[in-house]
Amino acid sequence: MTSGIPNPELDVLVVGGGIAGLAAAYQLQRLGRRVRVLEASGRLGGVIRTERFDGWTIDGGPDALLVQKPAAVALCRELGIADRLIPTLEPRTAYVMRDRRLHPIAPGSFLGFPLSAAALARSSLFTWAGRLRMACEVAIPRGGPGGEDESIASFVRRRFGSEAADYLAEPLLAGIHAGDAERLSMRALFPRLLEAERRSGSVIRSMRALRLRPSPQGAFVSLPGGVGELVEALAAALEPGSAVCSARVTGLRRGGAAYAVESDAGRFDARAVMLAIPAYAAARLLRSLDTALAALCDGIPYASTATVAFGYRRDQIGHPMRGSGFVVPRLEDSPLLAATWVSSKWPGRAPEGCALLRAFLGGGRDPRGLDRTDDDLTASARESLEEVLDITGPPLVTRLFRWPLQSPQYDVGHLERVAAIDERLTATPGLFLTGSGFRAIGIPDCIADGRATAAGADAYLAAAARQAPSPWA
């Protein structure tokens, strides 16, 4: 029998100082709980990383907060930085590469799919045959594998045709997750489209009925100092000393109604533990507690990506860059997944007269991409951008950010796996999981899930306190 851990110093020990772990710790402290965050690396923020120097502001990871999902903007408001939020610059046009040319996504589209016949007719991205097939979507009967999960590619091919699957679903819907459209789950990632089909029999008809109007502020916001500002404000809101960096967790043991956590920063005892780390990293710690739970977590696949940022004089770039950037379909046989024209998207990201670009490589399309050297990755990205954007001369600034195994892949069956994980967690009271590997793709969802998981931990602690025997009994 495992020996008990008397008088834990902490209510909750959070493993992982990414945005989900920090949001959870922030929420727990607001609820009056004693919390410590242990982060293995030398900095907080996880994949959120911003570098600022000589007039350049470069986000190495995500550079935007989705307004439609309110958790991030709400947190900014609580932290007193909402008045610093900035919208994207106009025009907000995004492009798709086809035959080495950039084609704008038609205005009046939803997730890239034109909602009107006029918008579809104006699109240069598709052949006439492809446009005709997409227009037939309103007449395609409800279908799919009998309520079972379905891949993004399968759904889009079934409803809109092969061209839409190749030139929208693969680079846009799957590309934003660095994944494979033939494997990624519609139910986990785009349930709204499945619901549109179920409700109206047609995605286009359903979206038209909603009378969607783009916000004049755009779909995304950021901060003048990059998304790293949010991490800095959140870390500053925590009690001093409650987040510890360079503190890799090496062991996790349950003793009675508490946990002992061994780390490079020493041992910490807590009534509850929250793992806010990648699923495969959580699996390593969970093997000592529950091998079945560890196996479930270990089964969530991850992709590796790299972001390469380049700064140029604006007159070195021949392309007008009127918009936010472009995505690259697999059929183009390019090393690029996508590229953003950062200084056309956000104000103040580059010195006067300069332009900042970001290129994205790797992902499920190129799983061995990060095996290449820094020089190879940088050269590959640079050559690809030079060809598309008519760039001459070397960049003024180059920054490479590697993200090994940091993009969780919500493959078909992911929600069933998460449900099995949740069921298994009930056998280990006081243990909680949060973060992007489970049910939280993107910054707003990670914040929301971190805070919701914190509320669950608080409820568990309150219930445990009510059930504890009185020392006066």
Secondary structure, 3 states (H helix, E strand, C coil): CCCCCCCCCEEEEEECCEHHHHHHHHHHHHCCCCEEEECCCCCCECCCCEEEECCEEEECCCCCEECCCCHHHHHHHHHCCHHHCEECCCCCCEEEEECCEEEECCCCEECCEECCHHHHHHCCCCCHHHHHHHHHHHHCCCCCCCCCCCEHHHHHHHHHCHHHHHHHHHHHHHHHHCCCCCCEEHHHHCHHHHHHHHHHCCHHHHHHHCCCCCCCCCCEEECCCCCHHHHHHHHHHCCCCCEECCCCEEEEEEECCEEEEEECCEEEEEEEEEECCCHHHHHHHHCCCCHHHHHHHHCCCEEEEEEEEEEEEHHHECCCCCCCEEECCHHHCCCEEEEEEHHHHCCCCCCCCEEEEEEEEECCCCCCHHHCCHHHHHHHHHHHHHHHHCECCCCCEEEEEEEEEEEECCECCHHHHHHHHHHHHCCCCCEEECCCCCCCCCHHHHHHHHHHHHHHHHHHHHHHHHHCCCCCC
